[in-house]
């Protein structure tokens, strides 16, 4: 794609070859210096979710086990099927090398996240270079993108950052393949997209695919009239290629996730829920002044906007620098006749309109009529388009201004004057609280003061940019010096905006050490018998949400968006629920003293036991009512929602009111070994019955009794049951999900085919 430029572009000497990537990496390391030197720490979801996921995955793999199942949270749930587990994403696999002694230090996970900021900058640089931008402008695009609001704001969402980092490279190869009608870039695009999907952020995946689809339409409408139909078919096949390749090579992840999704707590989502995290119309001012309404991050929250929660600050921030924003506007205006520029402008407008969520028509339309969009919350995350396309346009704007300065065109002086005027207007708009919404009491004064302070900062940055442009236009600053100044100013702006956004003061080592004695006690007790812990009551938690995965403690609680909807039996009381779920220790909260402790329970069910009666419910509601009856005794009968196989014990006519009235036979069930994906037991029973495992039922669990396959049934709402005949038996229950193994075969074969296609397409292009 040709780009008009008023004059030559001169790259600063330090931006030659590999040095560009070194400069981008160096600025990222400088930006995150407190994290890397352990004087600050990543916070929120990193501390409570992603570190636990990475630790559990890395330590499990280091011990030689693929963690298909996670028995340590939510009474047990599939782990690999949860797409956020991201087991097969290569940088996550690399973390396995640093897992030792059953632990993975949090710093390695933090470093991996920081490295992806450098990756994002380098990938955007490569994309800009493919658009025929010189190194300095491409480097500027990289810096704008890697420190953009989406990247910095969503750092606590590891998968978002990882996928956004690969986005420019995905688009680079997609555009190259369609624009040049070549197969090889299409194959590479599919492989890169597939690898990005494995990072575990399906919402970002959906947005990336939609962006690619929009570009496909852009290419389609430009097909010449001569041979139009044939060429449109060719373009369509090429465009479908990356999606097909990506889906096939990630089948090992996608098939298990598709099995989990309808069984999870996210299976049904209302529009009101989906619209949470919408960008308010007044928040558009934050495109120029990100903290106009305050901020919310690791240092606390000053975010004041009526009707918006504190977390909506980082979910809706799209700032990529006020100077860069001015240059993006210049790039859009100066190249408005270029079709690709119009495409980028359209995607910016689309992204912002969708991000408005319930405040515009577009989000509801997509939620109601476009498959996939009814699954996710927080439409504000679509600001990714604004940051992505804006970074490219800003680089073109910088190129245009530099070209004018080289020619000493008077237009560049008018641009400088316009920037200065905008800076003055911004200063007074903030000073007068132009967009501050009405707030009660002292909050109004605080909001006005914040708006004034932040607008003044933005005005200062824009004013300095105006001075640099003016001096370049006068010839006072050489082009290389001017470009260096703009790059430095962009970094200063990004630093002011986001340096402390994720610099928390909670050391993960210290955070988890506070419960080390409790965890050590539970693990020591666990050597005597297998049991669970009820660690939460309301907002009180004696162990962290996912600490079970870190310390290998069986918890009834956990934290992941894809938790199973059925993991708690609807018993008549909470203590009875804890009994059935094998909870030996339970949290006790003294709200008057503000203290909590663990208390040992009595009468809790063992992890495995036999029952000899059954009740077959006529419906889900009937099953719930039966289980929630105070008369229901789970140690005597099992409740099924489907008629068990005829191979099981004979049915008895137990009712929730009377039961059988007879004492159950004496039995013995001993757990011989307990692994992530396998449990071995020895069972002795004087009569045919059901072995009930206080373990969560899920498709893919299989059993053998004395080496003969037996069904694993769902009993008591969410537990596993295995029919067992009279006698002494060796029983193995293992997690062998067909979705995983079928997906692994599909992924493996598809990867081999894709790599072969890459090899032969290279040879073909070389021969041509």
C-alpha atoms as one frame of an Amber mdcrd trajectory, in Angstrom:
protein
   0.000   0.000   0.000   1.597   3.258  -1.117   1.690   6.206   1.259   2.145
   9.791   0.177   4.635  11.798   2.210   5.664  15.448   1.746   9.346  14.735
   2.313  11.982  12.139   3.203  11.949  10.372   6.548  15.116  10.021   8.589
  15.452   7.307  11.199  17.464   8.100  14.325  20.750   6.123  14.298  19.764
   4.048  17.323  16.761   2.634  15.434  18.574   0.342  13.034  17.727  -3.332
  12.581  17.423  -5.334  15.791  17.974  -2.206  17.873  14.321  -1.253  17.421
  13.197  -4.382  19.252  15.863  -3.732  21.888  14.570  -0.176  22.381  10.982
  -1.422  22.737  12.077  -4.114  25.193  14.178  -1.589  27.104  11.280   0.825
  27.521   9.065  -2.030  28.717  11.681  -3.084  31.276  11.978   0.535  32.424
   8.202   0.853  32.682   7.946  -2.293  34.823  11.186  -1.789  36.781   9.450
  -1.908  40.165   7.859  -5.242  39.275  11.077  -6.763  37.999  13.049  -5.632
  41.068  10.268  -6.849  43.385   9.508  -3.529  45.019   5.952  -3.718  43.607
   3.777  -6.634  42.629   0.949  -7.358  40.216  -2.412  -7.399  41.928  -6.086
  -8.403  41.851  -6.820 -11.285  39.445  -3.101 -11.958  39.036  -2.770 -12.661
  42.748  -6.043 -14.518  43.225  -6.508 -16.374  39.945  -3.785 -16.381  37.312
  -0.832 -17.090  39.575  -2.726 -20.030  41.093  -3.557 -21.348  37.618   0.035
 -21.044  36.420   1.444 -22.590  39.594  -0.923 -25.560  39.492  -0.339 -26.195
  35.784   3.446 -25.833  35.910   3.968 -27.961  39.019   1.608 -30.656  37.724
   3.356 -30.831  34.364   6.750 -30.803  36.077   5.673 -33.921  37.980   4.692
 -35.643  34.736   0.907 -35.222  34.947  -1.336 -33.306  32.555  -3.790 -31.598
  34.944  -7.025 -32.473  33.185  -8.876 -32.366  36.506  -8.459 -29.994  39.437
  -9.735 -31.530  42.700  -8.655 -28.553  44.842 -11.308 -25.915  44.075 -15.115
 -25.945  43.911 -15.084 -29.531  45.253 -13.340 -30.475  42.021 -13.754 -29.321
  38.445 -12.183 -29.813  35.012  -8.987 -27.784  34.772  -7.682 -28.148  31.242
 -11.194 -27.675  29.842 -11.322 -24.238  31.466  -9.845 -22.230  28.604  -8.235
 -19.814  31.063  -5.997 -22.648  32.242  -4.088 -22.083  28.964  -1.983 -25.195
  29.557  -0.758 -25.553  25.982   0.124 -21.914  25.361   3.878 -22.114  24.733
   5.075 -19.382  27.165   3.007 -21.062  29.887   4.560 -24.431  29.065   7.957
 -22.733  29.328   7.152 -21.842  32.949   7.282 -25.556  33.749  11.086 -25.298
  33.566  11.040 -23.008  36.607   8.763 -25.164  38.763  10.621 -27.006  41.464
   9.814 -28.520  44.836   6.114 -28.385  44.062   6.117 -24.602  43.634   6.439
 -21.966  40.921   7.609 -18.571  42.098   5.252 -15.759  41.176   8.093 -13.643
  39.683   8.359 -15.926  36.662   4.681 -15.395  35.892   5.094 -11.639  36.282
   8.109 -11.696  33.977   6.119 -13.616  31.370   3.428 -10.924  31.433   6.005
  -8.127  31.144   7.635  -9.930  28.211   4.296  -9.906  26.388   4.235  -6.101
  26.518   7.531  -6.115  24.638   6.066  -8.728  22.280   3.044  -6.489  21.642
   5.308  -3.568  20.782   7.492  -5.642  18.476   4.508  -7.223  16.702   2.947
  -3.808  16.115   6.320  -2.580  14.843   6.407  -5.433  12.312   2.852  -4.692
  11.228   3.682  -1.016  10.735   6.766  -1.957   8.732   4.616  -4.167   6.500
   2.542  -1.046   5.834   5.730   0.598   4.518   6.363   2.809   7.484   9.995
   3.612   8.239  11.575   2.275  11.420  11.082   5.352  13.590   7.366   5.574
  12.798   6.896   1.836  13.167   8.685   1.958  16.534   6.343   4.771  17.562
   3.352   2.590  16.667   4.828  -0.209  18.772   5.278   2.033  21.809   1.794
   3.508  21.448   0.209   0.059  21.308   2.142  -1.750  24.029   1.451   0.997
  26.596  -2.131   1.632  25.465  -5.083   1.692  27.809  -6.259  -1.776  26.860
  -2.850  -3.300  27.546  -2.081  -1.468  30.785  -5.645  -1.573  32.087  -6.057
  -5.288  31.461  -2.694  -6.431  32.753  -4.492  -8.292  35.560  -6.257 -10.321
  32.845  -3.322 -12.366  31.653  -5.045 -13.994  28.685  -6.219 -10.613  27.351
  -2.657  -9.298  27.314  -1.257 -12.416  25.693  -3.784 -12.444  22.846  -3.601
  -8.679  22.283   0.185  -9.027  21.999  -0.202 -11.405  19.023  -3.032  -9.436
  17.400  -0.786  -7.236  15.175   1.090 -10.269  13.872  -2.151 -12.118  13.145
  -3.437  -9.148  11.182  -0.094  -8.702   9.393  -0.192 -12.204   7.892  -3.945
 -12.091   7.250  -3.644  -8.829   5.343  -0.587 -10.032   3.439  -2.293 -13.269
   2.439  -5.478 -11.569   1.213  -3.872  -8.497  -0.312  -1.240 -10.489  -2.219
  -3.405 -13.613  -2.718  -0.744 -15.872  -1.208  -1.260 -19.120   0.691   1.847
 -19.118   2.864   0.942 -16.030   4.944  -2.542 -17.491   5.387  -1.100 -20.671
   6.905   1.215 -18.673   9.170  -1.727 -16.489  10.204  -3.732 -19.577  11.159
  -0.870 -20.963  13.244  -0.257 -17.649  15.030  -3.978 -17.150  15.626  -4.291
 -20.695  16.935  -1.409 -20.179  19.315  -2.994 -16.927  20.516  -6.296 -18.723
  21.130  -4.467 -21.115  23.452  -3.668 -18.118  25.684  -7.201 -18.433  27.003
  -9.210 -15.250  26.319 -12.189 -16.210  24.127 -13.684 -12.713  24.237 -10.533
 -11.225  22.726 -10.461 -14.109  20.226 -13.971 -13.147  19.123 -12.938  -9.511
  18.697  -9.846 -10.443  16.693 -11.839 -12.728  14.385 -14.444  -9.996  13.876
 -11.660  -7.557  12.959 -10.303 -10.051  10.421 -13.793 -10.529   9.008 -14.158
  -6.771   8.573 -10.869  -6.659   6.680 -12.011  -9.583   4.529 -15.093  -7.553
   3.549 -12.798  -4.590   2.846 -10.725  -6.729   0.459 -13.829  -8.272  -1.072
 -15.362  -4.965  -2.143 -12.121  -4.024  -3.895 -12.104  -7.050  -6.185 -11.990
  -5.759  -9.793 -14.957  -6.344 -12.070 -12.989  -8.501 -14.514 -13.285 -12.092
 -13.266 -15.061 -10.774 -10.169 -16.899 -13.925  -9.088 -13.856 -16.162  -9.406
 -11.674 -13.706  -7.528 -14.242 -13.265  -4.758 -14.335 -17.023  -4.259 -10.541
 -17.074  -4.097 -10.444 -14.288  -1.527 -13.169 -15.985   0.509 -11.281 -19.281
   0.607  -8.085 -17.529   1.644  -9.915 -15.599   4.371 -11.473 -18.772   5.766
  -8.089 -20.499   5.872  -6.690 -18.965   9.096  -9.932 -19.556  10.983 -10.111
 -23.198   9.906  -6.439 -23.801  10.692  -6.707 -22.061  14.070  -9.791 -24.050
  15.072  -8.257 -27.371  14.038  -4.868 -26.878  15.703  -6.557 -25.743  18.931
  -9.138 -28.540  18.996  -7.300 -29.992  21.991  -8.498 -26.932  23.917 -11.687
 -25.949  22.133 -13.483 -29.297  22.294 -13.117 -29.658  26.096 -14.106 -26.012
  26.567 -17.212 -26.442  24.431 -18.164 -29.402  26.607 -17.638 -27.369  29.791
 -19.386 -24.154  28.729 -23.031 -25.350  28.906 -22.366 -26.946  32.309 -20.776
 -23.810  33.745 -22.178 -20.872  35.685 -21.799 -18.765  32.521 -24.131 -20.952
  30.453 -26.921 -18.363  30.523 -26.327 -14.613  30.600 -28.971 -11.894  30.429
 -28.556  -8.750  28.372 -28.374  -6.680  31.542 -25.484  -8.832  32.726 -23.803
  -8.717  29.321 -24.030  -4.914  29.254 -22.147  -4.501  32.526 -18.990  -2.541
  31.869 -20.417  -0.319  29.136 -18.536   2.840  28.245 -20.561   5.896  29.275
 -20.912   8.626  26.657 -19.263  11.205  28.916 -16.277   8.887  29.279 -15.244
   9.660  25.709 -13.281  12.566  27.227 -10.990   9.908  28.715  -9.678   9.208
  25.224  -7.749  12.456  25.766  -7.625  12.614  29.589  -7.703   9.053  30.955
  -8.131   9.997  34.612 -10.630  12.791  34.096 -13.075  11.022  36.418 -10.378
   9.584  38.645  -8.619   6.242  38.468  -8.834   2.780  39.939  -5.889   0.446
  40.235  -3.441  -1.237  42.544  -3.043   1.969  44.567  -6.753   2.235  45.339
  -9.694   3.967  43.692 -10.532   7.634  43.155 -12.865   6.814  40.275 -16.035
   8.888  40.593 -18.719   8.439  37.977 -22.402   7.993  38.937 -23.640   4.475
  38.310 -20.250   2.981  37.435 -18.343   0.566  39.677 -14.659   1.127  40.469
 -13.593  -1.721  38.173 -15.158  -0.057  35.136 -12.225   2.332  35.045  -9.779
  -0.268  33.757 -12.435  -2.061  31.720 -13.217   1.031  29.646  -9.929   2.915
  29.453  -8.664   3.336  25.893  -6.040   6.032  26.278  -2.891   5.683  24.163
  -1.371   9.132  24.658  -2.735  12.579  23.980   0.087  13.419  21.587  -0.441
  10.123  19.800  -4.174  10.852  19.662  -3.478  14.199  17.966  -1.157  12.485
  15.497  -3.752   9.765  14.827  -6.280  12.467  13.925  -3.695  14.048  11.613
  -2.978  10.644  10.062  -6.674  10.036   9.473  -7.268  13.461   7.921  -4.113
  13.540   5.809  -4.765  10.083   4.342  -8.547  10.222   4.247  -8.549   9.339
   0.557  -6.715   6.083   1.229  -9.110   3.142   1.464  -7.083   1.439   4.181
  -7.207   4.623   6.245 -10.968   4.643   5.914 -11.014   1.020   7.070  -9.014
   1.892  10.188 -11.251   4.875  10.874 -14.327   2.691  10.496 -12.956   0.094
  12.941 -12.206   2.832  15.492 -15.758   4.158  15.209 -17.191   0.631  15.346
 -15.130  -0.277  18.409 -16.156   2.818  20.333 -19.805   2.475  19.355 -19.848
  -1.160  20.484 -17.950  -0.283  23.689 -20.803   2.071  24.610 -22.799  -1.118
  25.248 -26.270  -0.331  26.536 -25.674   3.332  25.639 -25.854   2.536  21.909
 -27.795   0.254  19.578 -24.822  -1.733  18.264 -24.092  -3.867  21.309 -27.706
  -5.015  21.690 -27.866  -5.869  17.987 -24.764  -8.049  18.205 -25.929  -9.583
  21.482 -29.281 -10.563  19.976 -28.362 -11.546  16.438 -24.663 -12.396  16.066
 -23.568 -15.798  17.466 -21.004 -15.667  20.248 -21.598 -12.093  21.344 -24.317
 -13.103  23.813 -21.745 -15.039  25.842 -19.588 -12.203  27.161 -19.844  -9.277
  29.540 -18.147  -5.867  29.495 -18.553  -4.452  25.990 -16.091  -1.727  27.003
 -13.315  -4.170  26.149 -13.958  -3.431  22.483 -11.770  -0.317  22.973  -9.068
  -2.717  21.793  -9.993  -1.615  18.256  -9.416   2.029  19.150  -5.947   1.319
  20.540  -4.971  -1.044  17.736  -6.047   1.107  14.783  -5.146   4.314  16.597
  -1.521   3.208  17.014  -1.209   2.680  13.252  -2.843   6.000  12.379  -0.650
   7.819  14.915   2.440   6.460  13.178   1.177   7.714   9.814   0.366  11.070
  11.373   3.889  11.337  12.748   5.283  10.470   9.325   3.167  13.168   7.719
   4.208  15.848  10.213   7.885  14.889   9.925   7.683  15.070   6.156   6.196
  18.569   6.349   8.915  19.616   8.769  11.665  18.350   6.454  10.211  20.438
   3.620   9.665  23.348   6.044   6.105  23.547   4.867   4.037  26.274   6.579
   1.356  23.621   7.177   3.433  22.146   9.994   3.291  25.475  11.826  -0.485
  25.469  11.577  -0.466  21.926  13.012   1.660  23.116  15.934  -0.702  26.039
  16.476  -3.693  23.677  16.398  -2.085  21.402  18.998  -1.369  24.393  21.229
  -4.944  25.632  20.890  -6.266  22.163  21.757  -3.990  22.106  24.812  -5.379
  25.428  26.028  -8.967  24.315  25.421  -8.311  21.078  27.286  -6.833  22.952
  30.229  -9.851  25.217  30.638 -12.336  22.387  30.025 -10.830  20.497  32.945
 -10.507  23.600  35.088 -14.215  24.322  34.685 -15.198  20.658  35.226 -16.797
  20.645  31.800 -17.920  16.997  31.869 -17.899  16.206  35.582 -21.286  14.605
  36.355 -23.290  15.755  39.381 -22.133  14.005  42.555 -23.314  14.302  46.141
 -21.499  16.193  48.902 -17.726  16.458  48.927 -17.449  14.019  46.010 -18.360
  16.806  43.607 -15.441  18.969  44.729 -13.048  16.004  44.621 -14.181  15.081
  41.104 -13.781  18.661  39.889 -10.278  18.897  41.367  -9.283  15.599  39.725
 -10.620  16.721  36.353  -8.688  19.983  36.587  -5.418  18.301  37.589  -5.568
  15.575  34.981  -6.606  17.948  32.201  -3.657  20.169  33.070  -1.312  17.190
  32.713  -2.771  16.334  29.330  -2.546  19.964  28.227   1.119  20.052  29.247
   1.967  16.928  27.236   0.098  18.208  24.197   1.725  21.599  24.600   5.186
  20.034  24.615   4.249  18.104  21.489   3.192  21.378  19.870   6.538  22.949
  20.771   8.440  20.003  19.288   6.406  20.184  16.071   6.928  23.952  15.894
  10.703  23.677  16.372  10.905  20.897  13.789   8.950  23.032  11.342  11.349
  25.913  11.909  14.325  23.647  11.321  15.567  24.117  14.899  15.172  20.397
  15.549  16.677  17.991  13.036  14.256  15.250  11.932  16.135  12.545  13.853
  16.155  14.685  17.008  12.468  15.491  16.551  11.567  11.824  16.185  13.630
  10.950  19.251  11.848  13.685  21.206   8.419  12.392  20.145   9.328   8.827
  21.152  10.583  10.059  24.525   7.505  12.211  25.057   5.241   9.270  24.258
   6.999   7.159  26.871   6.743   9.939  29.472   3.016  10.263  28.732   2.504
   6.489  29.052   4.544   6.463  32.253   2.428   9.233  33.799  -0.727   7.414
  32.811  -0.019   3.813  33.683   3.199   3.320  35.641   1.501   2.746  38.989
  -1.733   1.233  37.607  -0.604  -2.310  38.430   2.113  -1.667  41.005   0.538
  -3.269  44.049   2.055  -3.442  47.521   0.991  -7.015  48.325   3.925  -9.407
  48.009   2.476 -12.785  46.896   5.091 -14.575  49.026   3.964 -12.680  52.117
   0.297 -12.946  51.142   0.308 -16.727  51.012   2.750 -17.015  53.904   0.123
 -15.545  56.244  -1.793 -18.841  55.990   1.275 -21.082  55.804   0.743 -22.530
  59.281  -2.909 -23.334  58.543  -2.024 -24.882  55.189   0.781 -26.946  56.744
  -1.593 -28.229  59.438  -4.217 -29.239  56.862  -1.640 -30.993  54.690  -0.331
 -32.901  57.699  -3.854 -33.964  58.618  -4.355 -34.947  54.995  -1.723 -37.644
  55.381  -4.118 -39.469  57.716  -7.268 -39.195  55.622  -8.662 -37.362  52.609
 -11.029 -34.511  53.430 -12.166 -31.101  52.297 -12.132 -27.673  53.923 -14.929
 -25.128  53.970 -12.815 -21.966  53.995 -15.315 -19.203  53.245 -18.369 -17.680
  54.863 -19.741 -14.716  52.991 -16.876 -12.272  52.532 -14.720 -13.952  55.189
 -12.011 -16.276  53.804  -9.488 -18.096  55.938  -7.724 -19.379  52.823  -7.548
 -17.515  49.537 -10.007 -18.277  46.746  -7.688 -20.509  44.748  -5.137 -21.322
  47.414  -6.133 -24.962  47.160  -4.330 -25.167  43.818  -1.161 -23.657  45.265
  -1.006 -25.605  48.534  -2.811 -28.750  47.246  -5.669 -28.461  49.737  -9.159
 -29.728  48.898 -11.420 -26.651  49.118 -15.153 -26.325  48.660 -14.590 -22.846
  47.209 -12.659 -21.422  44.296 -12.540 -18.621  41.755 -12.957 -18.929  37.995
 -15.627 -17.606  35.611 -16.206 -21.117  34.244 -16.990 -22.816  37.528 -19.513
 -25.639  37.237 -23.117 -24.731  37.948 -23.562 -27.997  39.864 -20.915 -28.320
  42.545 -22.996 -27.933  45.724 -25.802 -30.405  46.567 -28.978 -28.506  47.592
 -29.184 -30.025  51.076 -31.616 -28.680  53.676 -28.884 -26.867  55.641 -25.335
 -25.712  54.993 -23.825 -27.983  57.700 -25.495 -30.973  56.047 -24.060 -29.878
  52.699 -20.583 -29.696  54.243 -21.107 -33.145  55.751 -21.974 -34.681  52.379
 -19.030 -32.913  50.743 -16.525 -34.464  53.158 -15.649 -31.137  54.844 -13.739
 -32.076  58.005 -12.686 -28.504  58.805 -14.955 -25.485  58.505 -14.525 -21.782
  58.931 -15.914 -20.169  62.066 -16.339 -16.403  61.995 -16.643 -14.277  65.127
 -17.953 -11.020  63.707 -17.968  -9.253  67.056 -14.269  -9.846  67.598 -13.495
  -9.715  63.883 -11.733 -13.068  63.916 -12.022 -16.393  62.129 -10.695 -19.878
  62.662 -11.106 -23.472  61.519 -13.152 -25.892  63.548 -13.121 -29.671  63.208
 -16.497 -31.188  62.372 -17.913 -34.554  63.343 -20.292 -36.728  61.367 -18.972
 -35.701  57.961 -19.225 -38.255  55.174 -16.075 -40.047  54.021 -14.806 -39.361
  50.522 -16.131 -42.780  49.423 -19.043 -44.766  50.887 -21.679 -47.340  49.935
 -25.455 -46.889  49.780 -28.059 -49.545  49.004 -31.245 -47.644  48.180 -32.006
 -45.350  45.300 -34.567 -42.743  44.376 -35.158 -41.905  40.721 -36.457 -38.367
  40.399 -38.989 -37.511  37.721 -37.403 -34.139  36.996 -34.624 -31.786  38.034
 -37.032 -29.992  40.343 -38.090 -33.305  41.909 -34.442 -34.183  42.531 -33.795
 -30.807  44.141 -36.843 -31.120  46.375 -35.943 -34.651  47.431 -32.332 -33.762
  48.267 -33.346 -30.595  50.129 -35.788 -32.490  52.340 -34.624 -32.747  55.980
 -35.570 -36.442  55.823 -33.129 -37.209  53.014 -30.247 -39.372  54.238 -27.430
 -39.477  51.662 -25.720 -42.262  53.603 -28.673 -44.575  52.944 -29.900 -43.755
  49.437 -28.704 -42.205  46.191 -30.845 -39.790  44.187 -30.683 -40.182  40.399
 -32.297 -38.050  37.722 -32.271 -40.885  35.196 -33.000 -44.575  35.603 -29.663
 -46.282  36.377 -28.528 -49.103  34.069 -30.119 -52.502  34.587 -26.705 -53.847
  35.579 -26.932 -51.950  38.852 -28.484 -53.103  42.132 -32.196 -53.748  42.278
 -34.297 -50.664  42.967 -35.744 -50.133  46.419 -38.768 -48.023  47.163 -37.169
 -45.491  49.458 -39.046 -42.235  50.024 -37.895 -38.980  51.556 -40.322 -39.478
  54.419 -39.789 -43.042  55.593 -36.718 -44.564  53.931 -36.435 -48.323  54.122
 -36.324 -48.432  57.866 -33.626 -51.095  57.757 -30.008 -50.736  58.875 -27.622
 -50.583  55.916 -25.220 -53.508  55.468 -21.664 -53.211  56.759 -19.243 -52.075
  54.066 -15.701 -50.834  53.704 -14.297 -48.428  51.094 -10.591 -47.586  51.187
  -8.878 -45.086  48.913  -5.565 -46.661  47.917  -4.252 -43.788  45.813  -5.519
 -40.360  44.879  -4.187 -38.454  41.854  -5.383 -35.520  39.819  -6.942 -37.682
  37.127  -7.270 -41.057  38.863  -8.540 -42.598  42.098  -7.972 -46.235  43.086
 -10.063 -47.902  45.765 -10.658 -51.216  47.466 -14.320 -51.854  48.268 -15.889
 -54.624  50.307 -19.683 -54.892  50.334 -21.995 -57.709  51.518 -24.676 -56.697
  49.004 -25.037 -54.971  45.679 -25.162 -51.206  45.999 -23.714 -47.940  44.805
 -20.262 -46.639  45.614 -20.763 -42.913  46.175 -17.729 -40.718  45.723 -17.920
 -37.283  47.270 -16.430 -36.052  44.013 -18.035 -33.877  41.355 -19.596 -35.742
  38.457 -18.542 -34.636  34.992 -18.538 -36.260  31.531 -15.319 -38.144  30.920
 -15.021 -39.909  34.272 -14.808 -43.678  33.732 -14.661 -46.577  36.120 -13.543
 -50.172  36.114 -14.537 -52.728  38.717 -12.026 -55.568  38.809 -10.862 -54.455
  35.376 -14.373 -54.495  33.886 -15.792 -51.173  32.724 -18.620 -49.822  34.866
 -20.738 -46.677  34.437 -20.062 -43.497  36.417 -23.491 -42.087  37.254 -24.515
 -38.663  38.548 -26.080 -39.002  41.976 -27.246 -36.597  44.685 -27.274 -33.677
  42.256 -23.548 -33.534  41.494 -21.693 -36.571  42.894 -20.329 -39.705  41.242
 -21.836 -43.133  41.758 -20.543 -46.517  40.575 -22.736 -49.656  40.707 -20.947
 -52.379  42.702 -21.990 -56.000  43.184 -21.541 -58.088  46.322 -17.950 -58.958
  47.240 -14.475 -57.445  47.436 -13.483 -55.309  44.464 -10.611 -53.281  43.088
 -12.060 -50.101  41.589 -10.388 -47.456  39.469 -12.047 -44.181  38.587 -10.154
 -42.076  36.058 -10.750 -38.923  34.054 -10.436 -39.806  30.370 -12.463 -37.166
  28.506 -13.078 -38.032  24.871 -13.119 -34.325  24.035  -9.504 -33.947  25.136
  -8.099 -37.026  23.421 -10.103 -36.517  20.219  -9.035 -32.886  20.255  -5.407
 -33.892  20.752  -5.532 -36.134  17.680  -7.196 -33.436  15.591  -4.706 -30.809
  16.753  -1.701 -33.041  16.131  -2.730 -34.118  12.641  -3.783 -30.576  11.711
  -0.486 -29.147  12.913   1.470 -31.628  10.805  -0.659 -30.818   7.747  -0.308
 -27.052   8.303   3.458 -27.257   8.699   3.675 -29.443   5.599   1.599 -26.917
   3.700   3.910 -24.182   4.933   6.948 -26.094   3.671   5.521 -26.894   0.256
   4.060 -23.425  -0.226   7.504 -21.978   0.464   9.050 -24.288  -2.123   6.331
 -23.360  -4.596   6.875 -19.642  -4.105  10.627 -20.140  -4.364  10.233 -22.014
  -7.652   7.937 -19.305  -8.974
